[in-house]
Amino acid sequence: MEIKTVVAGDCGTNCYLLSGEDFAIIIDPGARDVRISDFAHQNLQKPNKAILLTHCHFDHIGAVNTIKSIWNCPVIIGEQEIEGLKNPNINFSAYWGDEVISIIADKGVAEGDILKIGSFEARVLHTPGHTAGSVCYLIENILFSGDTLFNMSIGRTDLPTGSYDTEIASLKRLLSLDENTTVYSGHGPETTILYEKTHNTYIKEF
Ligand SMILES: [Zn+2]
């Protein structure tokens, strides 16, 4: 699997472009960006395509409708984020960002679900805290952590449906993953579980 990172939009959100022989997947297309739409066009012929979202916030979903119009593919998100994806007051596009965004999810996922998209296979980890329905996607020893875990930090927990205690519980859970797991976060550089165990001050507290 090839992984490309595009930092898109005013919030510097990481969008991940994944491709394999029979699939192409975009994780968190946060803002319209020619590099993301070029990837969509280049992979138009792949038989299996999808948009995966880690949570519903505006800075992670800004190009979803654009990509969906190119790919006509399913939009997949944690089941507790489906309402927020549709509701601009919950995804904050009513207040922040360039435009009001409302998206209908095609599929909601929950803890333990195995997503199979062609030869692509990911396990869904429900990791509430930044939002109630935040999920991470685990592909072998690669984790897409959204705003649950950043390199040496965590996502904010002061927004609606956020919870600091729940976030810390989710972090503890992520620590149980293989130490060699590479973590691709929603913002900032990539990291590993091992590095976070020793450098993340939120994790050091317990
Ligand atoms: Zn967020």
Residues whose N, C-alpha, C, O or C-beta is under 5 A from the ligand:
A	BS01	ZN	H57 D147
